[in-house]
């Protein structure tokens, strides 16, 4: 496994980060693996050198953190870089969501208990909260860093201007700034390359993309359970442009003698600014295929064939998804 610094920090992370949305309870989403199937995959990832594990309180409504925590219980804590996130509603209660001081504090303490650890290496806000003053959020995160509950802070899924604003307020008040951005990036969705990723490169902020396979569309298996039941796949990647890119991925992969999923992951891992790419796997075999993808290189012709089908689209986030305008092919 290859390791890199997480942005401008001294902490080293594996170039692949194990995403855990697929681990937890199938009662939450039909494509989620229950604990018996999750545990061998999690342990195999650690055995193969993946030290970066990304969780969230929202995944399986807390069960995912518990499953991961039990799977890694015997691994020396210093070997692992554990990440978890908060923002989305954990119950109907009005304060059990968002980025208020109350919810952030409650979330961190609950996650620590579920995972079974004394601290979180990287705590990520899952989205931007327009209902909470930015300074309140940043002071709460800073207090948790000073208390030793979390070591670094990161953000995910927001407009570039929102991320810039939060970092500016943190520095203005002498608070802990963000060291990472977890944004969606794949060959079918590249809008973060316009402003978010260039900003991160300029500031030395780590970019840790999620959904390198476009929610499974670029895997070459359009009939998978996730492709058929994950509403995000239908909402974000049902347009003809996305399917043209998926078909190109299959063609280039077959010519290279690799899997479409490997090619799609390699495409993301080699993009400018990318630090560590999140992967979602269901089997140890898929895990090994993902690790092998780090050694895949592209010719100029192959790169062109994958890129030439892309057309711009609306940004994918929680603020515009219901009014996004479908894009059309070139």
SEFITOR-577646 format. One record per residue (C-alpha): residue number from 0; residue in three letters; x, y, z. Coordinates in steps of 0.5 Angstrom, whole numbers, plus 2048, in hexadecimal, padded with zeros to 3 digits. Layout:
<recs>
<rec k="NUM" r="Ala" u="X" v="Y" w="Z"/>
...
</recs>
This chain:
<recs>
<rec k="0" r="Unk" u="800" v="800" w="800"/>
<rec k="1" r="Unk" u="802" v="807" w="7FE"/>
<rec k="2" r="Unk" u="802" v="80D" w="804"/>
<rec k="3" r="Unk" u="802" v="814" w="803"/>
<rec k="4" r="Unk" u="801" v="81A" w="808"/>
<rec k="5" r="Unk" u="7FA" v="81C" w="809"/>
<rec k="6" r="Unk" u="7FA" v="823" w="806"/>
<rec k="7" r="Unk" u="7FF" v="828" w="80A"/>
<rec k="8" r="Unk" u="7FF" v="823" w="810"/>
<rec k="9" r="Unk" u="804" v="81F" w="812"/>
<rec k="10" r="Unk" u="7FF" v="819" w="813"/>
<rec k="11" r="Unk" u="800" v="813" w="80E"/>
<rec k="12" r="Unk" u="7FA" v="810" w="80A"/>
<rec k="13" r="Unk" u="7FA" v="80A" w="805"/>
<rec k="14" r="Unk" u="7F8" v="80C" w="7FE"/>
<rec k="15" r="Unk" u="7F2" v="808" w="7FF"/>
<rec k="16" r="Unk" u="7ED" v="80A" w="804"/>
<rec k="17" r="Unk" u="7E8" v="805" w="806"/>
<rec k="18" r="Unk" u="7E1" v="808" w="806"/>
<rec k="19" r="Unk" u="7DC" v="804" w="80B"/>
<rec k="20" r="Unk" u="7D5" v="806" w="808"/>
<rec k="21" r="Unk" u="7D4" v="7FF" w="806"/>
<rec k="22" r="Unk" u="7D5" v="7FC" w="80D"/>
<rec k="23" r="Unk" u="7D0" v="7FC" w="812"/>
<rec k="24" r="Unk" u="7C9" v="7FA" w="811"/>
<rec k="25" r="Unk" u="7C5" v="7F8" w="80B"/>
<rec k="26" r="Unk" u="7BF" v="7FA" w="80E"/>
<rec k="27" r="Unk" u="7C2" v="801" w="80D"/>
<rec k="28" r="Unk" u="7C3" v="800" w="806"/>
<rec k="29" r="Unk" u="7C2" v="7F9" w="802"/>
<rec k="30" r="Unk" u="7C9" v="7FA" w="7FF"/>
<rec k="31" r="Unk" u="7CD" v="7FA" w="806"/>
<rec k="32" r="Unk" u="7D0" v="7F4" w="809"/>
<rec k="33" r="Unk" u="7CE" v="7F2" w="810"/>
<rec k="34" r="Unk" u="7D4" v="7F1" w="815"/>
<rec k="35" r="Unk" u="7D6" v="7EA" w="813"/>
<rec k="36" r="Unk" u="7D7" v="7EC" w="80C"/>
<rec k="37" r="Unk" u="7DA" v="7F2" w="80E"/>
<rec k="38" r="Unk" u="7E0" v="7F0" w="813"/>
<rec k="39" r="Unk" u="7E4" v="7EC" w="80E"/>
<rec k="40" r="Unk" u="7E4" v="7F2" w="809"/>
<rec k="41" r="Unk" u="7E6" v="7F7" w="80E"/>
<rec k="42" r="Unk" u="7EC" v="7F2" w="811"/>
<rec k="43" r="Unk" u="7EE" v="7F1" w="80A"/>
<rec k="44" r="Unk" u="7EF" v="7F8" w="809"/>
<rec k="45" r="Unk" u="7F3" v="7F9" w="80F"/>
<rec k="46" r="Unk" u="7F7" v="7F3" w="80E"/>
<rec k="47" r="Unk" u="7F9" v="7F6" w="807"/>
<rec k="48" r="Unk" u="7FB" v="7FC" w="809"/>
<rec k="49" r="Unk" u="7F5" v="801" w="809"/>
<rec k="50" r="Unk" u="7F6" v="805" w="80F"/>
<rec k="51" r="Unk" u="7F1" v="80A" w="80D"/>
<rec k="52" r="Unk" u="7E9" v="808" w="80F"/>
<rec k="53" r="Unk" u="7E4" v="80D" w="80E"/>
<rec k="54" r="Unk" u="7DD" v="80D" w="812"/>
<rec k="55" r="Unk" u="7D7" v="811" w="813"/>
<rec k="56" r="Unk" u="7D2" v="811" w="819"/>
<rec k="57" r="Unk" u="7CD" v="811" w="813"/>
<rec k="58" r="Unk" u="7CF" v="80A" w="810"/>
<rec k="59" r="Unk" u="7CA" v="805" w="812"/>
<rec k="60" r="Unk" u="7C8" v="80A" w="818"/>
<rec k="61" r="Unk" u="7CE" v="809" w="81C"/>
<rec k="62" r="Unk" u="7CE" v="801" w="81B"/>
<rec k="63" r="Unk" u="7D4" v="802" w="816"/>
<rec k="64" r="Unk" u="7D8" v="805" w="81B"/>
<rec k="65" r="Unk" u="7D7" v="800" w="820"/>
<rec k="66" r="Unk" u="7D9" v="7FA" w="81B"/>
<rec k="67" r="Unk" u="7DF" v="7FE" w="818"/>
<rec k="68" r="Unk" u="7E1" v="7FF" w="820"/>
<rec k="69" r="Unk" u="7E0" v="7F7" w="821"/>
<rec k="70" r="Unk" u="7E4" v="7F5" w="81B"/>
<rec k="71" r="Unk" u="7EA" v="7F9" w="81D"/>
<rec k="72" r="Unk" u="7EA" v="7F9" w="824"/>
<rec k="73" r="Unk" u="7F0" v="7F4" w="824"/>
<rec k="74" r="Unk" u="7F4" v="7F9" w="820"/>
<rec k="75" r="Unk" u="7F9" v="7FE" w="824"/>
<rec k="76" r="Unk" u="7F6" v="804" w="823"/>
<rec k="77" r="Unk" u="7FC" v="808" w="821"/>
<rec k="78" r="Unk" u="7FC" v="804" w="81A"/>
<rec k="79" r="Unk" u="7F5" v="807" w="819"/>
<rec k="80" r="Unk" u="7F3" v="80E" w="816"/>
<rec k="81" r="Unk" u="7EB" v="80E" w="818"/>
<rec k="82" r="Unk" u="7E6" v="813" w="815"/>
<rec k="83" r="Unk" u="7DF" v="814" w="816"/>
<rec k="84" r="Unk" u="7DA" v="819" w="815"/>
<rec k="85" r="Unk" u="7D4" v="81D" w="817"/>
<rec k="86" r="Unk" u="7CE" v="821" w="814"/>
<rec k="87" r="Unk" u="7C8" v="81D" w="812"/>
<rec k="88" r="Unk" u="7C2" v="81C" w="816"/>
<rec k="89" r="Unk" u="7C3" v="816" w="81B"/>
<rec k="90" r="Unk" u="7BC" v="816" w="81E"/>
<rec k="91" r="Unk" u="7B6" v="81A" w="81D"/>
<rec k="92" r="Unk" u="7B8" v="81F" w="822"/>
<rec k="93" r="Unk" u="7BA" v="826" w="820"/>
<rec k="94" r="Unk" u="7C1" v="826" w="823"/>
<rec k="95" r="Unk" u="7C3" v="81F" w="821"/>
<rec k="96" r="Unk" u="7C6" v="822" w="81B"/>
<rec k="97" r="Unk" u="7CA" v="828" w="818"/>
<rec k="98" r="Unk" u="7D0" v="82B" w="81A"/>
<rec k="99" r="Unk" u="7CE" v="82F" w="820"/>
<rec k="100" r="Unk" u="7D3" v="82E" w="826"/>
<rec k="101" r="Unk" u="7CE" v="82A" w="829"/>
<rec k="102" r="Unk" u="7CD" v="825" w="824"/>
<rec k="103" r="Unk" u="7D5" v="825" w="822"/>
<rec k="104" r="Unk" u="7D6" v="823" w="82A"/>
<rec k="105" r="Unk" u="7D1" v="81E" w="82A"/>
<rec k="106" r="Unk" u="7D3" v="81B" w="824"/>
<rec k="107" r="Unk" u="7DA" v="81A" w="826"/>
<rec k="108" r="Unk" u="7D9" v="817" w="82C"/>
<rec k="109" r="Unk" u="7D4" v="812" w="829"/>
<rec k="110" r="Unk" u="7D9" v="810" w="824"/>
<rec k="111" r="Unk" u="7DF" v="80F" w="829"/>
<rec k="112" r="Unk" u="7DA" v="80A" w="82D"/>
<rec k="113" r="Unk" u="7D8" v="807" w="827"/>
<rec k="114" r="Unk" u="7DF" v="806" w="824"/>
<rec k="115" r="Unk" u="7E2" v="804" w="82A"/>
<rec k="116" r="Unk" u="7E8" v="809" w="82A"/>
<rec k="117" r="Unk" u="7EA" v="80F" w="82E"/>
<rec k="118" r="Unk" u="7EB" v="814" w="828"/>
<rec k="119" r="Unk" u="7E9" v="815" w="821"/>
<rec k="120" r="Unk" u="7EF" v="816" w="81C"/>
<rec k="121" r="Unk" u="7EB" v="81A" w="817"/>
<rec k="122" r="Unk" u="7E4" v="81D" w="818"/>
<rec k="123" r="Unk" u="7E0" v="81F" w="812"/>
<rec k="124" r="Unk" u="7DA" v="824" w="812"/>
<rec k="125" r="Unk" u="7D6" v="820" w="80D"/>
<rec k="126" r="Unk" u="7D3" v="826" w="809"/>
<rec k="127" r="Unk" u="7D2" v="82E" w="80A"/>
<rec k="128" r="Unk" u="7CD" v="830" w="80F"/>
<rec k="129" r="Unk" u="7CA" v="836" w="80D"/>
<rec k="130" r="Unk" u="7C5" v="837" w="814"/>
<rec k="131" r="Unk" u="7CC" v="837" w="818"/>
<rec k="132" r="Unk" u="7D0" v="83D" w="819"/>
<rec k="133" r="Unk" u="7D7" v="83B" w="816"/>
<rec k="134" r="Unk" u="7DB" v="83D" w="81C"/>
<rec k="135" r="Unk" u="7D7" v="839" w="821"/>
<rec k="136" r="Unk" u="7D9" v="833" w="81D"/>
<rec k="137" r="Unk" u="7E0" v="834" w="81C"/>
<rec k="138" r="Unk" u="7E1" v="836" w="824"/>
<rec k="139" r="Unk" u="7DD" v="82F" w="825"/>
<rec k="140" r="Unk" u="7E2" v="82C" w="821"/>
<rec k="141" r="Unk" u="7E8" v="830" w="824"/>
<rec k="142" r="Unk" u="7E6" v="82E" w="82B"/>
<rec k="143" r="Unk" u="7E6" v="827" w="829"/>
<rec k="144" r="Unk" u="7ED" v="827" w="826"/>
<rec k="145" r="Unk" u="7EF" v="82A" w="82C"/>
<rec k="146" r="Unk" u="7EC" v="825" w="831"/>
<rec k="147" r="Unk" u="7EF" v="820" w="82D"/>
<rec k="148" r="Unk" u="7E9" v="81C" w="82B"/>
<rec k="149" r="Unk" u="7EB" v="81E" w="823"/>
<rec k="150" r="Unk" u="7F2" v="81F" w="820"/>
<rec k="151" r="Unk" u="7F0" v="822" w="81A"/>
<rec k="152" r="Unk" u="7EA" v="825" w="816"/>
<rec k="153" r="Unk" u="7E7" v="824" w="80F"/>
<rec k="154" r="Unk" u="7E1" v="826" w="80B"/>
<rec k="155" r="Unk" u="7DD" v="823" w="806"/>
<rec k="156" r="Unk" u="7D7" v="824" w="800"/>
<rec k="157" r="Unk" u="7D6" v="82C" w="800"/>
<rec k="158" r="Unk" u="7D8" v="832" w="7FB"/>
<rec k="159" r="Unk" u="7DF" v="834" w="7FB"/>
<rec k="160" r="Unk" u="7DD" v="83B" w="7FD"/>
<rec k="161" r="Unk" u="7DA" v="838" w="804"/>
<rec k="162" r="Unk" u="7E0" v="834" w="805"/>
<rec k="163" r="Unk" u="7E4" v="83A" w="804"/>
<rec k="164" r="Unk" u="7E0" v="83E" w="808"/>
<rec k="165" r="Unk" u="7E1" v="839" w="80E"/>
<rec k="166" r="Unk" u="7E8" v="839" w="80E"/>
<rec k="167" r="Unk" u="7E9" v="840" w="80D"/>
<rec k="168" r="Unk" u="7E5" v="841" w="814"/>
<rec k="169" r="Unk" u="7E9" v="83C" w="817"/>
<rec k="170" r="Unk" u="7EF" v="83F" w="816"/>
<rec k="171" r="Unk" u="7EC" v="846" w="817"/>
<rec k="172" r="Unk" u="7EB" v="844" w="81E"/>
<rec k="173" r="Unk" u="7F1" v="83F" w="81F"/>
<rec k="174" r="Unk" u="7ED" v="839" w="81F"/>
<rec k="175" r="Unk" u="7EF" v="832" w="81C"/>
<rec k="176" r="Unk" u="7EE" v="832" w="814"/>
<rec k="177" r="Unk" u="7EC" v="82D" w="810"/>
<rec k="178" r="Unk" u="7F1" v="828" w="80D"/>
<rec k="179" r="Unk" u="7ED" v="824" w="808"/>
<rec k="180" r="Unk" u="7E7" v="824" w="803"/>
<rec k="181" r="Unk" u="7E3" v="81E" w="802"/>
<rec k="182" r="Unk" u="7E0" v="81F" w="7FB"/>
<rec k="183" r="Unk" u="7DC" v="81B" w="7F6"/>
<rec k="184" r="Unk" u="7E1" v="81A" w="7F0"/>
<rec k="185" r="Unk" u="7E1" v="815" w="7EA"/>
<rec k="186" r="Unk" u="7E1" v="815" w="7E3"/>
<rec k="187" r="Unk" u="7DA" v="816" w="7E2"/>
<rec k="188" r="Unk" u="7DA" v="81C" w="7E7"/>
<rec k="189" r="Unk" u="7DF" v="821" w="7E7"/>
<rec k="190" r="Unk" u="7DC" v="828" w="7E9"/>
<rec k="191" r="Unk" u="7E1" v="828" w="7F0"/>
<rec k="192" r="Unk" u="7E7" v="829" w="7EB"/>
<rec k="193" r="Unk" u="7E4" v="830" w="7E9"/>
<rec k="194" r="Unk" u="7E5" v="833" w="7F0"/>
<rec k="195" r="Unk" u="7E5" v="82F" w="7F6"/>
<rec k="196" r="Unk" u="7EC" v="82A" w="7F4"/>
<rec k="197" r="Unk" u="7F0" v="830" w="7F2"/>
<rec k="198" r="Unk" u="7EE" v="834" w="7F8"/>
<rec k="199" r="Unk" u="7F1" v="82E" w="7FC"/>
<rec k="200" r="Unk" u="7F7" v="82D" w="7F8"/>
<rec k="201" r="Unk" u="7F9" v="834" w="7F9"/>
<rec k="202" r="Unk" u="7F7" v="834" w="801"/>
<rec k="203" r="Unk" u="7FB" v="82D" w="802"/>
<rec k="204" r="Unk" u="7F4" v="82A" w="804"/>
<rec k="205" r="Unk" u="7F3" v="822" w="802"/>
<rec k="206" r="Unk" u="7EE" v="820" w="7FD"/>
<rec k="207" r="Unk" u="7EB" v="819" w="7FF"/>
<rec k="208" r="Unk" u="7E6" v="818" w="7FA"/>
<rec k="209" r="Unk" u="7E0" v="813" w="7FB"/>
<rec k="210" r="Unk" u="7DC" v="80F" w="7F6"/>
<rec k="211" r="Unk" u="7E1" v="80E" w="7F1"/>
<rec k="212" r="Unk" u="7DD" v="809" w="7ED"/>
<rec k="213" r="Unk" u="7D7" v="80E" w="7ED"/>
<rec k="214" r="Unk" u="7D3" v="80A" w="7F2"/>
<rec k="215" r="Unk" u="7D4" v="804" w="7EE"/>
<rec k="216" r="Unk" u="7D3" v="806" w="7E7"/>
<rec k="217" r="Unk" u="7DA" v="806" w="7E4"/>
<rec k="218" r="Unk" u="7DB" v="7FF" w="7E7"/>
<rec k="219" r="Unk" u="7D8" v="7FC" w="7E1"/>
<rec k="220" r="Unk" u="7D3" v="7F8" w="7E4"/>
<rec k="221" r="Unk" u="7CD" v="7FC" w="7E3"/>
<rec k="222" r="Unk" u="7C8" v="7F7" w="7E6"/>
<rec k="223" r="Unk" u="7CB" v="7F7" w="7ED"/>
<rec k="224" r="Unk" u="7C7" v="7F7" w="7F3"/>
<rec k="225" r="Unk" u="7CA" v="7FE" w="7F5"/>
<rec k="226" r="Unk" u="7C9" v="801" w="7EE"/>
<rec k="227" r="Unk" u="7C1" v="7FE" w="7EE"/>
<rec k="228" r="Unk" u="7C0" v="801" w="7F5"/>
<rec k="229" r="Unk" u="7C4" v="807" w="7F7"/>
<rec k="230" r="Unk" u="7C0" v="80D" w="7F6"/>
<rec k="231" r="Unk" u="7C7" v="811" w="7F5"/>
<rec k="232" r="Unk" u="7C9" v="80D" w="7EF"/>
<rec k="233" r="Unk" u="7C2" v="80E" w="7EC"/>
<rec k="234" r="Unk" u="7C2" v="816" w="7EE"/>
<rec k="235" r="Unk" u="7C9" v="818" w="7EC"/>
<rec k="236" r="Unk" u="7CB" v="813" w="7E6"/>
<rec k="237" r="Unk" u="7C5" v="811" w="7E2"/>
<rec k="238" r="Unk" u="7C6" v="816" w="7DC"/>
<rec k="239" r="Unk" u="7C9" v="814" w="7D6"/>
<rec k="240" r="Unk" u="7D0" v="817" w="7D7"/>
<rec k="241" r="Unk" u="7D1" v="813" w="7DD"/>
<rec k="242" r="Unk" u="7CF" v="80D" w="7D9"/>
<rec k="243" r="Unk" u="7D4" v="80F" w="7D3"/>
<rec k="244" r="Unk" u="7DA" v="80F" w="7D8"/>
<rec k="245" r="Unk" u="7D8" v="809" w="7DB"/>
<rec k="246" r="Unk" u="7D8" v="805" w="7D4"/>
<rec k="247" r="Unk" u="7DF" v="809" w="7D3"/>
<rec k="248" r="Unk" u="7E1" v="806" w="7D9"/>
<rec k="249" r="Unk" u="7E0" v="7FF" w="7D7"/>
<rec k="250" r="Unk" u="7E3" v="800" w="7D0"/>
<rec k="251" r="Unk" u="7E9" v="802" w="7D3"/>
<rec k="252" r="Unk" u="7EA" v="7FD" w="7D9"/>
<rec k="253" r="Unk" u="7E8" v="7F7" w="7D4"/>
<rec k="254" r="Unk" u="7EE" v="7FA" w="7CF"/>
<rec k="255" r="Unk" u="7F3" v="7FA" w="7D5"/>
<rec k="256" r="Unk" u="7F1" v="7F4" w="7D8"/>
<rec k="257" r="Unk" u="7EE" v="7F7" w="7DF"/>
<rec k="258" r="Unk" u="7E8" v="7F8" w="7E2"/>
<rec k="259" r="Unk" u="7E3" v="7FE" w="7E1"/>
<rec k="260" r="Unk" u="7E3" v="7FF" w="7E8"/>
<rec k="261" r="Unk" u="7EB" v="7FF" w="7E9"/>
<rec k="262" r="Unk" u="7EB" v="804" w="7E3"/>
<rec k="263" r="Unk" u="7E6" v="808" w="7E6"/>
<rec k="264" r="Unk" u="7EA" v="808" w="7ED"/>
<rec k="265" r="Unk" u="7F1" v="809" w="7E9"/>
<rec k="266" r="Unk" u="7EE" v="80F" w="7E6"/>
<rec k="267" r="Unk" u="7EC" v="813" w="7EC"/>
<rec k="268" r="Unk" u="7F2" v="811" w="7F0"/>
<rec k="269" r="Unk" u="7F7" v="814" w="7EB"/>
<rec k="270" r="Unk" u="7F3" v="81B" w="7EA"/>
<rec k="271" r="Unk" u="7F7" v="821" w="7EC"/>
<rec k="272" r="Unk" u="7F6" v="823" w="7F4"/>
<rec k="273" r="Unk" u="7F3" v="81C" w="7F6"/>
<rec k="274" r="Unk" u="7F6" v="819" w="7FC"/>
<rec k="275" r="Unk" u="7F2" v="813" w="7FE"/>
<rec k="276" r="Unk" u="7EC" v="810" w="7FB"/>
<rec k="277" r="Unk" u="7E6" v="80D" w="7FE"/>
<rec k="278" r="Unk" u="7E4" v="806" w="7FC"/>
<rec k="279" r="Unk" u="7DE" v="802" w="7FE"/>
<rec k="280" r="Unk" u="7DF" v="7FA" w="7FD"/>
<rec k="281" r="Unk" u="7DB" v="7F4" w="7FF"/>
<rec k="282" r="Unk" u="7E0" v="7EF" w="7FE"/>
<rec k="283" r="Unk" u="7E7" v="7EE" w="7FF"/>
<rec k="284" r="Unk" u="7E8" v="7EC" w="7F8"/>
<rec k="285" r="Unk" u="7E5" v="7F3" w="7F6"/>
<rec k="286" r="Unk" u="7EA" v="7F6" w="7FB"/>
<rec k="287" r="Unk" u="7F0" v="7F3" w="7F8"/>
<rec k="288" r="Unk" u="7EE" v="7F5" w="7F1"/>
<rec k="289" r="Unk" u="7ED" v="7FC" w="7F4"/>
<rec k="290" r="Unk" u="7F4" v="7FC" w="7F7"/>
<rec k="291" r="Unk" u="7F7" v="7FA" w="7F0"/>
<rec k="292" r="Unk" u="7F4" v="800" w="7ED"/>
<rec k="293" r="Unk" u="7F9" v="804" w="7F0"/>
<rec k="294" r="Unk" u="7FE" v="801" w="7EB"/>
<rec k="295" r="Unk" u="7FA" v="803" w="7E5"/>
<rec k="296" r="Unk" u="7FC" v="808" w="7E0"/>
<rec k="297" r="Unk" u="7F9" v="80C" w="7DA"/>
<rec k="298" r="Unk" u="7FB" v="80D" w="7D3"/>
<rec k="299" r="Unk" u="7F9" v="814" w="7D0"/>
<rec k="300" r="Unk" u="7F5" v="810" w="7CB"/>
<rec k="301" r="Unk" u="7F1" v="80D" w="7D1"/>
<rec k="302" r="Unk" u="7F1" v="813" w="7D5"/>
<rec k="303" r="Unk" u="7ED" v="817" w="7CF"/>
<rec k="304" r="Unk" u="7E8" v="811" w="7CE"/>
<rec k="305" r="Unk" u="7E6" v="811" w="7D6"/>
<rec k="306" r="Unk" u="7E6" v="819" w="7D6"/>
<rec k="307" r="Unk" u="7E3" v="81B" w="7CF"/>
<rec k="308" r="Unk" u="7DC" v="819" w="7D1"/>
<rec k="309" r="Unk" u="7DB" v="81D" w="7D7"/>
<rec k="310" r="Unk" u="7D7" v="823" w="7D7"/>
<rec k="311" r="Unk" u="7D6" v="828" w="7DD"/>
<rec k="312" r="Unk" u="7D0" v="827" w="7E2"/>
<rec k="313" r="Unk" u="7CD" v="82A" w="7E8"/>
<rec k="314" r="Unk" u="7D1" v="829" w="7EF"/>
<rec k="315" r="Unk" u="7CF" v="823" w="7F3"/>
<rec k="316" r="Unk" u="7CE" v="825" w="7FA"/>
<rec k="317" r="Unk" u="7C8" v="826" w="7FF"/>
<rec k="318" r="Unk" u="7C6" v="82D" w="7FD"/>
<rec k="319" r="Unk" u="7C4" v="82C" w="7F5"/>
<rec k="320" r="Unk" u="7C2" v="825" w="7F4"/>
<rec k="321" r="Unk" u="7BB" v="825" w="7F3"/>
<rec k="322" r="Unk" u="7BC" v="82B" w="7EE"/>
<rec k="323" r="Unk" u="7C2" v="828" w="7EA"/>
<rec k="324" r="Unk" u="7C1" v="829" w="7E3"/>
<rec k="325" r="Unk" u="7C2" v="822" w="7DF"/>
<rec k="326" r="Unk" u="7C8" v="823" w="7DA"/>
<rec k="327" r="Unk" u="7C8" v="821" w="7D3"/>
<rec k="328" r="Unk" u="7CE" v="81D" w="7CF"/>
<rec k="329" r="Unk" u="7D3" v="821" w="7CB"/>
</recs>
